[in-house]
Amino acid sequence: MLRRRVYGAVSVFLFLCALAGLALIVLFSGVIGALTAPDGDVVGYGCALGGAALCLFFSPDVILHEGGHILAGLCTGMRFPVVRIGRMEISRSGVRLCSAADAAGETGIVPHGGGNMRARLFVTTLGGALFPLLYGTVVLALLCTLPLSPILLFFALLVPFSLCNGLTALLPAELAAGRTDGGVLLGILRMDADTDASIRVLTAQGILYRGSYADIPRALLDDAPVVREDSRAFKALLFLRYEYCKFHGNADGAERAYQRLCSLDSLTEEERGFLQKEKNPVQKTEFPDV
């Protein structure tokens, strides 16, 4: 993994390269194209420049990035309960504004079935970086081969930051918001503890999509490697162990998992609300005698 300072320095360099590339496209394709175009096309070039400037305000590179995750995930049997772009969160319940987060975007994944999870996670993660790079490469190739037009200029103006997003995402680093796509890919290749735990969580979720806790092997949850408490996989495993013990009537195991969950500082309001309901004797599921 890259150190945060190194990651930050490379990210700034790529961002400056994107700014330079945008300036070159505006100068040589936008301004010169407008000056040499017939009178009827001048307005079109102006609209292309204005439209691209407006789109850049809404971070189309992030949209392409998250869209890449979704397309790759759909090809590998994933579903997406929530997608967040900036402060906008899209889920089955609708669109809402959430509190500001460290990451520019995030896509939640839940698998259909629990097989081949390592390969499916690799492809889904890689799609987020490859899609902006593919977009940028194709549009630049069209810009070099086709006659310039306002619509082509519009898409070309989105290329520099799309390429910057794709390359930055491939940098392996551990940030405050979590691992970059490059960090996740490196973890999958090395199969470190955090990745192992995450794959176990996804496998269990995939099994639950078509089955129940009776179909989950006990070793899948109990033999997970030790990971940091601030890891998302750690919290997800605890919730799965809690529900698994409840399902199988293991009151002691469920109580231990419950108490451990209550001690975590990283719980969301929704998760704390769930645990509070579980604590309520009226709503809490009683364990059967075994």
C-alpha positions as a printed Julia matrix, in Angstrom:
290×3 Matrix{Float64}:
   0.0     0.0     0.0
   1.14    3.52   -0.73
   1.59    5.88    2.17
  -1.02    8.6     2.36
   1.52   11.32    1.6
   2.69    9.51   -1.51
  -0.89    8.85   -2.57
  -1.75   12.52   -2.0
   1.26   13.72   -4.02
   0.49   11.42   -6.95
  -3.2    12.38   -6.81
  -2.34   16.1    -6.96
   0.01   15.47   -9.89
  -2.7    13.59  -11.81
  -5.2    16.35  -11.02
  -2.83   19.0   -12.38
  -2.31   16.88  -15.5
  -6.09   16.74  -15.89
  -6.31   20.54  -15.63
  -3.58   20.91  -18.24
  -5.31   18.44  -20.54
  -8.62   20.26  -20.12
  -6.94   23.57  -21.0
  -5.4    22.07  -24.14
  -8.72   20.64  -25.29
 -10.49   23.94  -24.66
  -7.79   25.88  -26.51
  -7.14   23.7   -29.53
 -10.48   21.97  -29.97
 -12.88   24.47  -28.44
 -11.56   27.94  -29.24
  -9.82   27.15  -32.53
 -12.71   24.95  -33.6
 -15.2    27.73  -32.92
 -13.09   30.31  -34.79
 -12.72   28.14  -37.87
 -16.25   26.72  -37.86
 -19.08   28.04  -40.03
 -21.17   30.77  -38.44
 -23.98   28.37  -37.6
 -21.7    26.13  -35.53
 -20.23   28.86  -33.3
 -23.26   28.75  -31.01
 -22.98   24.97  -30.89
 -19.37   25.13  -29.73
 -20.31   27.7   -27.1
 -23.1    25.45  -25.84
 -20.68   22.5   -25.74
 -18.23   24.49  -23.6
 -20.96   25.74  -21.28
 -22.62   22.34  -20.99
 -19.33   20.63  -20.19
 -18.52   23.26  -17.56
 -21.91   22.63  -15.94
 -21.45   18.84  -16.06
 -17.99   19.05  -14.5
 -19.63   20.73  -11.5
 -21.6    17.5   -10.92
 -18.48   15.27  -11.07
 -19.21   13.1   -14.12
 -15.98   11.22  -13.44
 -17.49    9.93  -10.18
 -20.67    8.94  -12.02
 -18.6     7.03  -14.59
 -16.61    5.4   -11.8
 -19.65    4.18   -9.88
 -21.33    3.22  -13.14
 -18.32    1.04  -13.92
 -18.76   -0.78  -10.63
 -22.43   -1.33  -11.4
 -21.88   -2.61  -14.95
 -19.11   -4.96  -13.88
 -21.14   -6.1   -10.89
 -24.19   -6.85  -13.0
 -22.02   -9.07  -15.19
 -20.84  -11.02  -12.13
 -24.19  -11.44  -10.37
 -24.14   -8.54   -7.9
 -26.97   -6.28   -6.8
 -26.68   -2.76   -5.49
 -28.87   -1.71   -2.55
 -27.38    1.78   -2.37
 -25.24    4.08   -4.54
 -23.86    7.36   -3.22
 -22.45   10.15   -5.38
 -21.26   13.05   -3.29
 -24.06   13.76   -0.81
 -26.75   12.18   -2.98
 -27.73    8.66   -1.96
 -29.81    6.48   -4.29
 -31.5     3.36   -2.94
 -34.75    1.43   -3.3
 -36.37    3.82   -0.87
 -35.62    6.75   -3.19
 -33.11    9.59   -3.42
 -32.0    11.52   -0.36
 -29.23   13.83    0.75
 -26.87   12.35    3.31
 -24.2    13.91    5.49
 -20.89   14.72    3.83
 -18.46   11.81    3.66
 -14.77   11.42    2.93
 -15.29    9.45   -0.27
 -16.62   11.14   -3.42
 -18.76    8.13   -4.22
 -19.59    4.66   -2.97
 -21.49    1.65   -4.28
 -22.82   -0.99   -1.92
 -22.82   -4.53   -3.29
 -24.7    -7.65   -2.27
 -24.15  -10.84   -4.28
 -26.62  -13.26   -5.82
 -25.34  -16.58   -4.5
 -22.08  -17.24   -2.67
 -19.84  -18.9    -5.25
 -16.58  -17.6    -6.8
 -16.73  -14.53   -4.59
 -13.04  -13.66   -4.85
 -13.13  -13.42   -8.66
 -16.48  -11.62   -8.69
 -15.28   -9.03   -6.2
 -12.11   -8.48   -8.24
 -14.07   -7.84  -11.46
 -16.62   -5.57   -9.75
 -13.87   -3.51   -8.12
 -11.8    -3.27  -11.29
 -14.79   -2.03  -13.28
 -14.88    1.24  -11.35
 -11.4     2.19  -12.54
 -11.54    0.69  -16.04
 -14.79    2.32  -17.15
 -13.53    5.95  -16.88
 -10.26    4.9   -18.55
 -12.16    3.16  -21.35
 -14.4     6.19  -21.8
 -11.43    8.54  -22.02
  -9.52    6.32  -24.45
 -12.48    5.88  -26.82
 -13.39    9.59  -26.87
  -9.78   10.66  -27.45
  -9.53    8.18  -30.32
 -12.71    9.64  -31.85
 -11.38   13.16  -31.33
  -8.25   12.28  -33.29
 -10.02   10.49  -36.14
 -13.39   12.21  -36.65
 -14.08   15.78  -37.77
 -14.58   18.05  -34.8
 -18.17   18.82  -33.85
 -19.83   20.45  -30.81
 -21.14   17.14  -29.48
 -17.72   15.5   -29.8
 -16.14   18.5   -28.08
 -18.63   18.18  -25.21
 -17.66   14.56  -24.5
 -13.96   15.32  -25.01
 -14.03   17.99  -22.3
 -15.05   15.31  -19.79
 -12.09   13.1   -20.67
  -9.22   14.6   -18.59
 -10.89   14.19  -15.21
 -12.28   10.79  -16.19
  -8.75    9.58  -16.92
  -7.54   11.2   -13.69
 -10.27    9.39  -11.74
  -9.46    6.03  -13.26
  -5.72    6.3   -12.66
  -6.16    7.64   -9.12
  -8.55    4.81   -8.26
  -5.93    2.24   -9.26
  -3.42    3.61   -6.74
  -3.26    1.11   -3.84
  -3.81    3.08   -0.63
  -5.66    2.98    2.69
  -7.51    6.26    3.28
  -9.78    7.55    6.02
 -12.8     6.56    3.91
 -11.4     3.07    3.35
  -9.3     1.4     0.7
  -9.09    2.7    -2.82
 -10.04    0.35   -5.63
  -6.34   -0.3    -6.15
  -6.0    -1.16   -2.47
  -8.94   -3.57   -2.67
  -7.48   -5.22   -5.78
  -4.09   -5.59   -4.12
  -5.77   -7.08   -1.05
  -7.61   -9.61   -3.22
  -4.39  -10.64   -4.93
  -2.56  -10.98   -1.61
  -5.66  -12.3     0.19
  -4.86  -10.4     3.38
  -6.93  -10.7     6.56
  -9.29   -7.8     5.83
 -10.01   -9.08    2.32
 -10.52  -12.62    3.62
 -13.07  -11.35    6.14
 -14.83   -9.21    3.51
 -15.14  -12.16    1.13
 -16.59  -14.27    3.94
 -19.18  -11.58    4.61
 -20.13  -11.33    0.92
 -20.3   -15.12    0.63
 -22.64  -15.32    3.62
 -24.82  -12.54    2.19
 -24.94  -14.34   -1.14
 -26.06  -17.56    0.56
 -28.74  -15.69    2.5
 -30.1   -14.19   -0.72
 -31.41  -17.59   -1.79
 -31.31  -19.51    1.5
 -31.11  -19.06    5.26
 -28.62  -19.24    8.12
 -29.07  -23.02    8.03
 -27.18  -23.03    4.71
 -24.16  -21.09    6.02
 -21.26  -23.29    7.16
 -20.31  -22.43   10.73
 -16.63  -22.26    9.81
 -17.37  -19.48    7.31
 -18.06  -17.08   10.19
 -16.11  -18.63   13.09
 -12.79  -19.21   11.29
 -12.45  -15.67    9.93
  -9.05  -14.06   10.51
  -8.54  -11.34   13.1
  -9.12   -7.86   11.65
  -9.14   -4.34   13.08
 -12.23   -3.2    14.95
 -12.61   -0.19   12.68
 -12.84   -2.47    9.65
 -16.26   -2.73    8.0
 -15.74   -6.47    7.69
 -15.32   -6.79   11.47
 -18.68   -5.15   12.16
 -20.43   -7.08    9.39
 -19.07  -10.38   10.7
 -20.32   -9.57   14.21
 -23.83   -8.87   12.92
 -23.79  -12.11   10.94
 -22.57  -14.08   13.96
 -25.29  -12.51   16.09
 -28.04  -13.48   13.64
 -26.46  -16.9    13.07
 -26.45  -17.67   16.81
 -30.02  -16.44   17.15
 -31.13  -18.69   14.31
 -29.45  -21.76   15.82
 -30.6   -21.02   19.38
 -27.13  -20.25   20.74
 -28.13  -17.67   23.35
 -24.65  -17.33   24.87
 -23.0   -16.79   21.49
 -25.63  -14.26   20.46
 -25.25  -12.36   23.73
 -21.49  -12.15   23.32
 -21.86  -10.87   19.77
 -24.54   -8.42   20.89
 -22.43   -6.98   23.7
 -19.45   -6.69   21.38
 -21.54   -4.83   18.83
 -22.83   -2.41   21.45
 -19.24   -1.53   22.39
 -18.33   -0.39   18.86
 -17.97    3.31   18.17
 -18.44    2.95   14.4
 -22.14    1.99   14.5
 -24.53    4.04   12.41
 -27.78    5.42   13.82
 -29.7     2.72   11.97
 -27.51   -0.01   13.47
 -27.83    1.42   16.98
 -31.59    1.55   16.5
 -31.61   -2.1    15.48
 -29.61   -3.12   18.54
 -31.88   -1.05   20.79
 -34.92   -2.89   19.44
 -33.14   -6.21   20.0
 -32.56   -5.18   23.61
 -36.28   -4.56   24.14
 -37.75   -7.73   25.69
 -41.06   -7.17   23.89
 -39.48   -7.08   20.43
 -36.44   -9.26   20.99
 -36.6   -12.76   19.52
 -36.67  -15.44   22.2
 -34.14  -18.23   21.82
 -35.65  -21.73   21.62
 -34.58  -24.37   24.08
 -31.87  -26.68   22.74
